[in-house]
């Protein structure tokens, strides 16, 4: 069999019957595009989230959340757990009114300690961070996110300027490092940090910090360290066996596993969606190929009469339909990349196009073509040449 002539004839038929070729390839294009765009954005979002999770957690870190967590609890953990390198509480005030020279807006305000730049992995790009003296004095100073600084001050440096946080004046002493959107979808570049003692005494009236981050020396043992911390918390909070904990503890390993599981679930949904579209494409292609086979009965009979075997007839039909779906697969890859690029720019999520995704897309297109062409090819091959030529 002359494969070059056969392929040339397949593409000639595609160009001759444009509408049929379009309907045969359209669903394949959509299915492959869904697969490519979905995997590109899924992989990109996983990398972005893991980058931000790593920035938030870092190796060997433990987060504690409790409405009754206080500094005494954290000091006890530090004293009883030798592997603790550092720790820093965080007090969340939520969205508060921010004013500057008549410009009003709301921003998330957090209370942090002088160790937060190291423990929470966020320093300043201009000005200075908090000092122990700032906490002792409950100083009315603030660190401001880059996007909020641009909104309130434009191109002017905010260092030394005074803003009102819930009508209380604060002097800006630093600009926080930009970190972008967090895994919860919040823009962390609009945050404001104040000394945690100031947050608890001047902006609120509480002795509880609410949350804290602990850095331990061996990141491989972080889960075991978390369990020891849980035991210390239960002892201090008088929680007996069988009672529910009044705190929650999360580790860097837990965060990584959670992101991976969520991405796996998303990948499954994307594969199912693409699979459904490709299945519909196979049904449509098979139906159209049966119609084409009936229209070409005389041609098939003539070929068999001059010596073509059943295998050659089957191969002809399979190659023709596989050529259509392969071309549709290439178009689907291009469409998928274009759609992923457009969505990536609009939602600020990177896209990652892998060779594995492209190979999978092309393979899916060819498999759909071959599977959908099997029934028409077998029927064409089984035709009796005498009956076909009548």
Secondary structure, DSSP 8 states (H G I E B T S, - for coil): --HHHHHHHHHHHHHHSHHHHHHHHHHHHHHHHHHHHHHHHHHHHHHHHHHHHHHHT-TTEEEEE-TT--HHHHHHHHHH-TTEEEEEEEEEEEEEEEEETTEEEEEEEEEE-TTHHHHTT--EEEE----HHHHHTT--EEEE-HHHHHHHHTTS--TT-EEEETTEEEEEEEEE----B-TTS-BGGG-EEEEHHHHHHTS---S---EEEEEES-GGGHHHHHHHHHHHHHHHTT--TTS--S-EEEEHHHHHHHHHHHHHHHHHHHHHHHHHHHHHHHHHHHHHHHHHHHHTHHHHHHHHHTT--HHHHHHHHHHHHHHHHHHHHHHHHHHHHHHHHHHHHHHT------HHHHHHHHHHHHHHHHHHHHHHHHHHHT--HHHHT-
